[in-house]
Amino acid sequence: MNNEKRTRVMRSGFAALAWLLTACIAVQTLLAGAAVFVDPAYWRSHVVFVRILEWLPVLLLILAFPGRFAAAIKWRAAALFGLVILQYMTANIPGIGLLHPVIALFMFMLAWRTAVAAMRP
């Protein structure tokens, strides 16, 4: 596979993963809402689902380099990974849990913006 084709494949994979991450964050928010408003048993699903979602920013960061994305997109991928780490901190350190849903909003916005930017030629 030539370099140009490989770059296109990496960019397509990156875009698909960015949209998947955006959708996963929405699902994760839905699960949290279900746990609060429907049945606390949904917390288990919320906790288990994050095990899938947490790896997507790492994959984005990896694909950003062979995809030859601009530095801004690479930094967004790194920021998304950093926000996942902050989510773990806010979920497990007493007193800062109130930031957990706010960080989720930023994650959704950043994931969406990253996915949109990845679609541009």
JOGILIN-V819903 format. One record per residue. PHI is phi in whole degrees, 0 to 359 (NA if undefined). NEAR is the number of other ideal C-beta (glycine too) atoms within 8 Angstrom. Layout:
phi = <PHI;PHI>
near = <NEAR;NEAR>
This chain:
phi = <NA;284;298;296;294;298;298;297;296;296;294;295;298;300;300;298;292;294;292;298;299;301;295;296;295;296;297;299;294;300;295;295;297;296;293;281;256;246;204;302;297;292;301;299;297;300;289;289;296;296;295;277;297;296;272;297;297;296;297;299;298;296;287;297;283;292;281;53;283;297;304;300;288;297;294;297;298;295;296;298;297;299;292;298;298;298;298;297;296;290;279;241;254;303;95;244;299;296;280;306;290;291;297;300;298;296;298;299;299;292;297;297;295;293;297;297;296;292;278;285;291>
near = <4;5;5;6;8;10;11;8;9;12;12;8;10;14;11;8;12;13;9;9;16;12;8;12;13;9;9;13;11;8;12;13;9;11;14;6;5;7;6;5;7;12;9;7;11;12;7;7;12;10;6;8;12;9;7;13;14;9;9;16;12;7;12;11;9;7;11;7;11;5;6;7;12;12;8;12;13;10;9;16;12;8;13;12;8;10;13;8;9;13;7;5;7;4;4;8;9;7;9;10;9;8;12;13;8;9;13;12;8;12;13;9;9;15;13;8;10;12;6;5;1>
